[in-house]
Amino acid sequence: MALIDTYRNNVLRKRNELAKLSADKAKESGKIAAIKQRIQSAQRSLKSSKSSSTINSKLGEISRYDKQLADIDKKIATIEKNIATKTKELGAEEKKLSNEEMRINKKQAEVASQRYNESQKQYREMSSALAYQHNEQQGIKRKLADLAFLPEKITVLFLASNPKNTDSLRLDEEAREIREMISKSKHRDAVKFETRLAVRPLDILQAINELNPDVIHFSGHGTQNDEIVLEDADGAAKLVSKEGIVQTIRLSSERIKLVFFNICFSSEQAQDVVKHIEAAIGMTTSIGDKAAIVFSSSFYSALGFGLSLEKSFSQAKAALLLEGIPEENTPAIYIKDGLNSEDIFIVKPPQI
């Protein structure tokens, strides 16, 4: 187990111990009122009685109740002492956790910087090689340009949900960035980008039947239980299971080549979906808003230039490094058995 996980478990355990101590204190404190009522009842009986036996009996009751109150006060004092000790221990564990998180973040920043510098070096080397080839290839390219034809037109269906009882996501910005990057790509006229927001479960089938898309893009929240968070009729969160999503894709249009799960903890959905379609992209853990936007918009930009699925995915990861976002290992690509991502083109490149 990683050290940070140990610290997190320690913090959680201390918090649970504190919660139990607080509950124990509340339980003991709750007994006081009932005992005091019994004392008051015995005192009233004592005042109204002239029987010596009754008086002695009531005096005995009062004495017992006073002892019970004293025992409760003693217990409460012990619990409060334990609460103070646990509070101090919790503070120490939280400090350890905070220091470890700072250490990890610093290390990740250093690694991201190193990767960025390496990617820049590779970019400069590649640019130099391309410049050398450029002059010799110009004549050939001019002849081939007349023979090339435009790629087929595809439809990307963007499905997004941000229920009112969940953390706010910049889904509209993601859609805008994707649309803008597609519009700047070489084959922009070959890509039709359709958005559906505030999506409910049945909206998925409706949109697929209407548009017959080649690519389906899910954006929003995901859970660690392999569920996608959509919306109900009131705009609140509605969880859709992995099985529900997979079956929906399996029984939908045969044109679907790629499903992009741009949501947290979606790698399981992606792995299951590729049993029925060519490719899927999912997130192995949680992903930040900025990372999700940069990765997805760069990916569709690359597709719009007619690049293969493999190259588009790789360029999108490189974009995260160029932006200094250390989440390049969060996205994962999955391919149907027997296929190769280098040979899959969503927007087909010009052919001769």
N, C-alpha and C positions, 0 to 999 in steps of 0.2 A: 504494500500500500504506500502511495506517495506521502511524503511528509505533510503536505498541505491537506490531504484527506484525513490524516490523523488529527491535525489541529481542528479541522471542521467537525470531526466526530466528537472531539473533546468539548468543543463549544456547545454542540447540540446536547451532549450528555449533561453538562453543567446547567444548561437552561432547563432541561427536563427535571433535574434534581431540585432546582430552585422552584419550579412550578409545583412540584410535589410538596415541598416544604411549605409553600404558601397555602396550598390546599389543606395541609394538615393543621396549620395555624387557624385557618378559617373554620375548620371543623371543630377544633377545640373551643374557639371563641363562640361558636354557635351554641355550645352547651351552657354557657354562663347564664343566659336569659332564663332558660327553663329552670335551672337550679334556684335562681333568685326568686322566681315566682313561687316555687315550693317553699322557700324560706318565709316569704311573705304570707303564704297560706297558713303555715304552721304558727307564725306569730299571731295571726288573727284568731286562730283557734285557741292559742295560749291565753289571749286577753279575755276571751269570752267564756273560758272554762273555769269551773271552781273545783273540779275533781283533781286531786293531787296526782292520781295515776295518769290522767290525761296530760296534766301539766308536765310531769316527768317525761312522758312519752314524746311530747312536742319538743321539749328541751333537747332530748336525745336526737330527734330528727334534725333540728336546727344545727346541732353540733356536727352531725354527719355531713350535712350540706355545706357547712363552712369548711370542713376538711376537703370536700370534693372541689370547692372553689379554689382552695389553696393549692390542691394538686394540679388543677387546670392552669392556674397562674404559673406554677413551676414548669409545666410542660410548655406553655407558650414562651416563657423566658428561654428555655432550652432551644426551642425551634427558632426563635429570633436570633439566638447566638449562631445557630447553624446557618441561617439565612445570610447573616453577615459574613461568615466564613466562605460560603459558596459564592457569594457576590464577588468577594475578593478573588477567589479562584477563577471565576468566569472572566473577570477583567484581565487576569494574567493570560488565560488561554486566547482571549480575543486579541490581545496584543501580539502573541506569537503568530496567530493567523494573519493579522494585518502585515506584520513584518515579512512573512513568507510570501504573501501575495505581492508585496512590493518587489521582493527579490525575483519572483517569477516574471513579473511584468517587465522588469529591467532586462532580464535575460532574453525574453521574447523580443524586446525592442532591439537589442544588440543583434540577435539572429536575423531579424527582418532587415536591419541596416546592411548586414553582410550580404544577404540574398539580393537586396536591391543593388548594391554595388556590383555584384557578380552579373546580374541581369543587364545592367548598364554596359558592362564590359562586353558581354556577349552581343548586345545590340550594336555596339560600335563595330565589332569585328564583322558581324553580319552585314551591316550597312556598307562597310568597305568592300566586302566580297561582291555584294550586289552592284555596287557602283562600277566595279571592274567589268562585270558581265553585261551591264546595261548597254554600253556603246555597241558591243558586238551583236547584241540581240535585237537592236532597234529595227534593223531591216527586216528580220524574220517576223517580228511582232506586227509590223505594218501590213505584211501580207496575210498573216493569220487573222488579224482583226476583222477583215472583210468577210471571212468565212465563219466567224463565231456567231452563235445565235443566243438570244436572251434565255435565261433559265426559266423553268416552269414557275408559275405563280403558286405560292403557298399561303396558308392562313395560320396565324399564331393566335390562339385563344387565351387571353390573360384573365384568370379567375382570381379575385381578391376578396378577402373578408377581414374586417377588423371590428368584431363585436364591441358594443358599448361597454361591456364589463371586462374588457381585456386591455392590456397595455397598448397605447397608441403607436401605430406604425406609419411610416411615410409611404403608403402603398400608391397614392396618387403620384408622388414624385418618382417612384420606381417605374410606373407605367409611362410617365412623361419622358424619363431618361431613355427607356427602351425605344419608344417611338422616335425620339430625336436621333438616337444612334443609328436606327434603321434608315431614317431619312437621309443620313450622310453616307450610307454604304453604296457600293457600286451598283448593286442590283436592288435598290430600294423599291422599284416598281414591281418587283417580283414577290414582295412580302406584304401581305395584308395583316395588319395588327388590330385585333378586336378585343375590347375590354368589357368585362362584366364585373361590377363592384357590388359590395354587400351581398355576396353570394350565399344562397341557401342550398341545402343538399340537392333538391330537385332541379335547381337552376342549372346544374352541371349537365344533366341529360338534355335539358331544353336547349342549352347553348350548343352542345355537340351536334344535336340533330339539326339545328338551324344552320350552323356554319360548316360542318363536316371538316374540322381543322386537321392540319398536319402536325401541329405542335400544341400541346396543352401546358399552360404555365400556371401553377398554383402559387399564390403569394399570401402571406399572413402568418398565423400562429400554428405551431405544432406542439404536441405533448410528447413526453418521454415514453408514453404508452402507445406510440405509433398511431396517434390520432391526428386528424386535421380539424382545426377549429373553424367552423363556418358560422352562419347566423340562423336564428329561428325567426318566426314571424314578427317578434317584438324587437329584433335587433340584438338579442342576447346571444351568448356563445352556445353553439350546438356542436358536439363532438361527433365526428364521422370516423369510423374505424378504418384501419388499413384494409381489411377485407372488403369493406364497402367500396372504397376507392378502386381497388384492384379489379373487382368484379365489374364496376362501372366502365373502366377502360377496356376490359376484356370483351364486353358485350357491345361496345360502341363502334364507331366508324373504323373501317379497316385502313383508312388513310393515315391514321395516327402513327407517326414514326418516333416521336420523342415526347416524353412527359418530364417537365422541369418542376421539381418540388423546391421552390425557393422559400422553405419554411424550416424551422428548427426541428431537429431529430427526425428527419424524413428519409434516412438511408434505407430503412427497412421497407418502406413503401416502394422506393425506387428499385430495390433488388427484386421485389415480388412482381412489379409491373413488367420488367423485361422478360418475364416468362411468356408475355403475350405481345409485346411490341419490340421494336429494334433497340431502343435506347432510353435511358432515364438518368436524370441527375437528381441527387438528394444531398442533404446536409447531415454530416456525421454527428454533429452536436448543435448547440445554439449558434446563431449567426447574427451579428449586429446589423442594424439598419443600413449604415453606410456601406458595409461589406456586401450586403445583399443587392444593393442598387448598383454598385460598381461592377460586381461580378456579372449580374444578369445583363446589364446594358452592354458591357464589353462582349459578352458571349453572342448576343444577337447581332451586334455590329459585325463580328467576324463571320457569322453565318451569312449576313447580307453581302459580304464580299465573296461569297461562294467557297469559303474554306470548308474543310471536312469537319466532322464533329470533334475529332481528336484535336485538331489545330484550334478550333474555336474555343474548346474547353481550356486548352493550355494557355491561349492568349488571355482569357478571362482571369485565370489564376495569376498570370503575370501582371495584369492590370492592378490587382490587389497589392502586389509588391511595389509597383510603381507609385501607388498612392500611399505607401507606408502603412498598409493595413495588414497586421500579422494574422490573417485568417485564411491564408491560401490553402491550408490543409483541411478546411472544413467541407468544401464541396467535394463530391465524389461522383464519378461517372460509372454507369453499369450498362453492359452491352449483352444482348441476347446471345446465348450459346451458338457458336459457329460463325459469328460475325466479328468484324474488326472495325473499331471506331475510326480508323484512318481511311476506311473505304466507304464510310457513311456520309452522304451529303444531303442536307435538308434543302438548301437552295443549291440546285445543281450548277456546277461551274460551266462556263462556255465550252462546248464540244466542237471538234473539227470534223 
